[in-house]
Amino acid sequence: MNYDIIGDIHGHAQKAERLLRKLGYRQSGSTWRHSERQVIFLGDFIDRGPQQVASYRLARGMIDAGDALAVMGNHELNAMAWNTFVNGQPLRPHTTKNRHQHGSFLDEVERDQVFHSEITKWFETLPLWLELPGLRVVHACWDAKRMREVETSLTDNQTLVGEALIRATQGDHNIYGVTSNSTPEFRCVETLTKGREVALPEGCSFEDADGIKRHSVRIRWWDTEAVSVREAALLAPKHLEQIPKEWSLPPGAILGYCEEKPLFIGHYWMTGPPTVIAPNLACVDYSAGKGGPLVAYRWDGEAILNDAKFITST
């Protein structure tokens, strides 16, 4: 099977439709179909954009019809936790900050709780990763150790249901990542759907895309040549300047990816012309949720990835 791997839609259904047409898919009822190919979505269908429900329906229509596969993103995970209650309390606290991050989706669905729950229950069917013949797919970070730790907690399709979802919200972070008292499920979903983060030096912070002050930073977990936080940080230059050059990465922060199977990820808000990270690694999130194009990688079975295979919605 040949796949078109599509990055984070974030509520921009029109960009998704434009990209699908460009890739040769044609609308057929509730799905978009290609005679020779299948889509793999990288998750993060919701939040930020103006077409939340339309984006959900597009993705679900294709998946239900067998025209697409998908993995769970951190925004689907957050939506599930927001709308799942234990002893009357939501798994994701309904704070002002969390509401702000999730507001675009809630504005469209929260007045119809039955429909809201239908969507979040469907999110539970999304696997945390895909291991397919010839390629791998995960939203943010491939961590085989974390995957092994939850083998008995997940379904055979690598999905979070019931107690596993509850346990996936039970944990916290420190400078070395998740704390030792966090559950294996929390450690796994935090890494796979959100990537690796390290704490910034005391007194150092920055505002993210939502205007929230952050005291930790996402890092290029694949970059085995990075030694300092500044070298590994996924930050704009103005924020990088605030990080001392001598601030070293904590031990184990960088995982690397040296497997022969190519890996596809989203999540990282890349900019500029799409390019592969390495011959065996590509990110297809090019900031569609912040005005950038929606991007696909057209995979035809190759073990060595190349820039010419990227297609954009523009």
Secondary structure as a PSIPRED ss2 file (coil, helix, strand):
# PSIPRED VFORMAT (PSIPRED V4.0)

   1 M C   1.000  0.000  0.000
   2 N E   0.000  0.000  1.000
   3 Y E   0.000  0.000  1.000
   4 D E   0.000  0.000  1.000
   5 I E   0.000  0.000  1.000
   6 I E   0.000  0.000  1.000
   7 G C   1.000  0.000  0.000
   8 D C   1.000  0.000  0.000
   9 I C   1.000  0.000  0.000
  10 H C   1.000  0.000  0.000
  11 G C   1.000  0.000  0.000
  12 H C   1.000  0.000  0.000
  13 A H   0.000  1.000  0.000
  14 Q H   0.000  1.000  0.000
  15 K H   0.000  1.000  0.000
  16 A H   0.000  1.000  0.000
  17 E H   0.000  1.000  0.000
  18 R H   0.000  1.000  0.000
  19 L H   0.000  1.000  0.000
  20 L H   0.000  1.000  0.000
  21 R H   0.000  1.000  0.000
  22 K H   0.000  1.000  0.000
  23 L C   1.000  0.000  0.000
  24 G C   1.000  0.000  0.000
  25 Y C   1.000  0.000  0.000
  26 R E   0.000  0.000  1.000
  27 Q E   0.000  0.000  1.000
  28 S E   0.000  0.000  1.000
  29 G C   1.000  0.000  0.000
  30 S C   1.000  0.000  0.000
  31 T E   0.000  0.000  1.000
  32 W E   0.000  0.000  1.000
  33 R E   0.000  0.000  1.000
  34 H C   1.000  0.000  0.000
  35 S C   1.000  0.000  0.000
  36 E C   1.000  0.000  0.000
  37 R E   0.000  0.000  1.000
  38 Q E   0.000  0.000  1.000
  39 V E   0.000  0.000  1.000
  40 I E   0.000  0.000  1.000
  41 F E   0.000  0.000  1.000
  42 L C   1.000  0.000  0.000
  43 G C   1.000  0.000  0.000
  44 D C   1.000  0.000  0.000
  45 F C   1.000  0.000  0.000
  46 I C   1.000  0.000  0.000
  47 D C   1.000  0.000  0.000
  48 R C   1.000  0.000  0.000
  49 G C   1.000  0.000  0.000
  50 P C   1.000  0.000  0.000
  51 Q C   1.000  0.000  0.000
  52 Q H   0.000  1.000  0.000
  53 V H   0.000  1.000  0.000
  54 A H   0.000  1.000  0.000
  55 S H   0.000  1.000  0.000
  56 Y H   0.000  1.000  0.000
  57 R H   0.000  1.000  0.000
  58 L H   0.000  1.000  0.000
  59 A H   0.000  1.000  0.000
  60 R H   0.000  1.000  0.000
  61 G H   0.000  1.000  0.000
  62 M H   0.000  1.000  0.000
  63 I H   0.000  1.000  0.000
  64 D H   0.000  1.000  0.000
  65 A C   1.000  0.000  0.000
  66 G C   1.000  0.000  0.000
  67 D C   1.000  0.000  0.000
  68 A E   0.000  0.000  1.000
  69 L E   0.000  0.000  1.000
  70 A E   0.000  0.000  1.000
  71 V C   1.000  0.000  0.000
  72 M C   1.000  0.000  0.000
  73 G C   1.000  0.000  0.000
  74 N H   0.000  1.000  0.000
  75 H H   0.000  1.000  0.000
  76 E H   0.000  1.000  0.000
  77 L H   0.000  1.000  0.000
  78 N H   0.000  1.000  0.000
  79 A H   0.000  1.000  0.000
  80 M H   0.000  1.000  0.000
  81 A H   0.000  1.000  0.000
  82 W H   0.000  1.000  0.000
  83 N C   1.000  0.000  0.000
  84 T C   1.000  0.000  0.000
  85 F E   0.000  0.000  1.000
  86 V E   0.000  0.000  1.000
  87 N C   1.000  0.000  0.000
  88 G C   1.000  0.000  0.000
  89 Q E   0.000  0.000  1.000
  90 P E   0.000  0.000  1.000
  91 L C   1.000  0.000  0.000
  92 R C   1.000  0.000  0.000
  93 P C   1.000  0.000  0.000
  94 H C   1.000  0.000  0.000
  95 T C   1.000  0.000  0.000
  96 T H   0.000  1.000  0.000
  97 K H   0.000  1.000  0.000
  98 N H   0.000  1.000  0.000
  99 R H   0.000  1.000  0.000
 100 H H   0.000  1.000  0.000
 101 Q H   0.000  1.000  0.000
 102 H H   0.000  1.000  0.000
 103 G H   0.000  1.000  0.000
 104 S H   0.000  1.000  0.000
 105 F H   0.000  1.000  0.000
 106 L H   0.000  1.000  0.000
 107 D H   0.000  1.000  0.000
 108 E H   0.000  1.000  0.000
 109 V H   0.000  1.000  0.000
 110 E C   1.000  0.000  0.000
 111 R C   1.000  0.000  0.000
 112 D C   1.000  0.000  0.000
 113 Q H   0.000  1.000  0.000
 114 V H   0.000  1.000  0.000
 115 F H   0.000  1.000  0.000
 116 H H   0.000  1.000  0.000
 117 S H   0.000  1.000  0.000
 118 E H   0.000  1.000  0.000
 119 I H   0.000  1.000  0.000
 120 T H   0.000  1.000  0.000
 121 K H   0.000  1.000  0.000
 122 W H   0.000  1.000  0.000
 123 F H   0.000  1.000  0.000
 124 E C   1.000  0.000  0.000
 125 T C   1.000  0.000  0.000
 126 L C   1.000  0.000  0.000
 127 P C   1.000  0.000  0.000
 128 L C   1.000  0.000  0.000
 129 W E   0.000  0.000  1.000
 130 L E   0.000  0.000  1.000
 131 E E   0.000  0.000  1.000
 132 L E   0.000  0.000  1.000
 133 P C   1.000  0.000  0.000
 134 G C   1.000  0.000  0.000
 135 L E   0.000  0.000  1.000
 136 R E   0.000  0.000  1.000
 137 V E   0.000  0.000  1.000
 138 V E   0.000  0.000  1.000
 139 H C   1.000  0.000  0.000
 140 A C   1.000  0.000  0.000
 141 C C   1.000  0.000  0.000
 142 W C   1.000  0.000  0.000
 143 D C   1.000  0.000  0.000
 144 A H   0.000  1.000  0.000
 145 K H   0.000  1.000  0.000
 146 R H   0.000  1.000  0.000
 147 M H   0.000  1.000  0.000
 148 R H   0.000  1.000  0.000
 149 E H   0.000  1.000  0.000
 150 V C   1.000  0.000  0.000
 151 E C   1.000  0.000  0.000
 152 T C   1.000  0.000  0.000
 153 S C   1.000  0.000  0.000
 154 L C   1.000  0.000  0.000
 155 T C   1.000  0.000  0.000
 156 D C   1.000  0.000  0.000
 157 N C   1.000  0.000  0.000
 158 Q C   1.000  0.000  0.000
 159 T C   1.000  0.000  0.000
 160 L C   1.000  0.000  0.000
 161 V C   1.000  0.000  0.000
 162 G C   1.000  0.000  0.000
 163 E H   0.000  1.000  0.000
 164 A H   0.000  1.000  0.000
 165 L H   0.000  1.000  0.000
 166 I H   0.000  1.000  0.000
 167 R H   0.000  1.000  0.000
 168 A C   1.000  0.000  0.000
 169 T C   1.000  0.000  0.000
 170 Q C   1.000  0.000  0.000
 171 G C   1.000  0.000  0.000
 172 D C   1.000  0.000  0.000
 173 H E   0.000  0.000  1.000
 174 N E   0.000  0.000  1.000
 175 I C   1.000  0.000  0.000
 176 Y C   1.000  0.000  0.000
 177 G E   0.000  0.000  1.000
 178 V E   0.000  0.000  1.000
 179 T C   1.000  0.000  0.000
 180 S C   1.000  0.000  0.000
 181 N C   1.000  0.000  0.000
 182 S C   1.000  0.000  0.000
 183 T C   1.000  0.000  0.000
 184 P H   0.000  1.000  0.000
 185 E H   0.000  1.000  0.000
 186 F H   0.000  1.000  0.000
 187 R H   0.000  1.000  0.000
 188 C H   0.000  1.000  0.000
 189 V H   0.000  1.000  0.000
 190 E H   0.000  1.000  0.000
 191 T H   0.000  1.000  0.000
 192 L H   0.000  1.000  0.000
 193 T H   0.000  1.000  0.000
 194 K H   0.000  1.000  0.000
 195 G C   1.000  0.000  0.000
 196 R C   1.000  0.000  0.000
 197 E E   0.000  0.000  1.000
 198 V E   0.000  0.000  1.000
 199 A E   0.000  0.000  1.000
 200 L C   1.000  0.000  0.000
 201 P C   1.000  0.000  0.000
 202 E C   1.000  0.000  0.000
 203 G C   1.000  0.000  0.000
 204 C C   1.000  0.000  0.000
 205 S C   1.000  0.000  0.000
 206 F E   0.000  0.000  1.000
 207 E E   0.000  0.000  1.000
 208 D C   1.000  0.000  0.000
 209 A C   1.000  0.000  0.000
 210 D C   1.000  0.000  0.000
 211 G C   1.000  0.000  0.000
 212 I C   1.000  0.000  0.000
 213 K E   0.000  0.000  1.000
 214 R E   0.000  0.000  1.000
 215 H C   1.000  0.000  0.000
 216 S E   0.000  0.000  1.000
 217 V E   0.000  0.000  1.000
 218 R E   0.000  0.000  1.000
 219 I E   0.000  0.000  1.000
 220 R C   1.000  0.000  0.000
 221 W C   1.000  0.000  0.000
 222 W C   1.000  0.000  0.000
 223 D C   1.000  0.000  0.000
 224 T C   1.000  0.000  0.000
 225 E C   1.000  0.000  0.000
 226 A C   1.000  0.000  0.000
 227 V C   1.000  0.000  0.000
 228 S E   0.000  0.000  1.000
 229 V H   0.000  1.000  0.000
 230 R H   0.000  1.000  0.000
 231 E H   0.000  1.000  0.000
 232 A H   0.000  1.000  0.000
 233 A E   0.000  0.000  1.000
 234 L C   1.000  0.000  0.000
 235 L C   1.000  0.000  0.000
 236 A C   1.000  0.000  0.000
 237 P H   0.000  1.000  0.000
 238 K H   0.000  1.000  0.000
 239 H H   0.000  1.000  0.000
 240 L H   0.000  1.000  0.000
 241 E C   1.000  0.000  0.000
 242 Q C   1.000  0.000  0.000
 243 I C   1.000  0.000  0.000
 244 P C   1.000  0.000  0.000
 245 K C   1.000  0.000  0.000
 246 E C   1.000  0.000  0.000
 247 W C   1.000  0.000  0.000
 248 S E   0.000  0.000  1.000
 249 L C   1.000  0.000  0.000
 250 P C   1.000  0.000  0.000
 251 P C   1.000  0.000  0.000
 252 G C   1.000  0.000  0.000
 253 A C   1.000  0.000  0.000
 254 I C   1.000  0.000  0.000
 255 L C   1.000  0.000  0.000
 256 G C   1.000  0.000  0.000
 257 Y C   1.000  0.000  0.000
 258 C C   1.000  0.000  0.000
 259 E C   1.000  0.000  0.000
 260 E C   1.000  0.000  0.000
 261 K C   1.000  0.000  0.000
 262 P C   1.000  0.000  0.000
 263 L E   0.000  0.000  1.000
 264 F E   0.000  0.000  1.000
 265 I E   0.000  0.000  1.000
 266 G C   1.000  0.000  0.000
 267 H C   1.000  0.000  0.000
 268 Y C   1.000  0.000  0.000
 269 W C   1.000  0.000  0.000
 270 M C   1.000  0.000  0.000
 271 T C   1.000  0.000  0.000
 272 G C   1.000  0.000  0.000
 273 P C   1.000  0.000  0.000
 274 P C   1.000  0.000  0.000
 275 T C   1.000  0.000  0.000
 276 V C   1.000  0.000  0.000
 277 I C   1.000  0.000  0.000
 278 A E   0.000  0.000  1.000
 279 P C   1.000  0.000  0.000
 280 N C   1.000  0.000  0.000
 281 L E   0.000  0.000  1.000
 282 A E   0.000  0.000  1.000
 283 C E   0.000  0.000  1.000
 284 V C   1.000  0.000  0.000
 285 D C   1.000  0.000  0.000
 286 Y C   1.000  0.000  0.000
 287 S C   1.000  0.000  0.000
 288 A H   0.000  1.000  0.000
 289 G H   0.000  1.000  0.000
 290 K H   0.000  1.000  0.000
 291 G C   1.000  0.000  0.000
 292 G C   1.000  0.000  0.000
 293 P C   1.000  0.000  0.000
 294 L C   1.000  0.000  0.000
 295 V E   0.000  0.000  1.000
 296 A E   0.000  0.000  1.000
 297 Y E   0.000  0.000  1.000
 298 R E   0.000  0.000  1.000
 299 W E   0.000  0.000  1.000
 300 D C   1.000  0.000  0.000
 301 G C   1.000  0.000  0.000
 302 E C   1.000  0.000  0.000
 303 A C   1.000  0.000  0.000
 304 I C   1.000  0.000  0.000
 305 L C   1.000  0.000  0.000
 306 N C   1.000  0.000  0.000
 307 D H   0.000  1.000  0.000
 308 A H   0.000  1.000  0.000
 309 K H   0.000  1.000  0.000
 310 F E   0.000  0.000  1.000
 311 I E   0.000  0.000  1.000
 312 T E   0.000  0.000  1.000
 313 S C   1.000  0.000  0.000
 314 T C   1.000  0.000  0.000
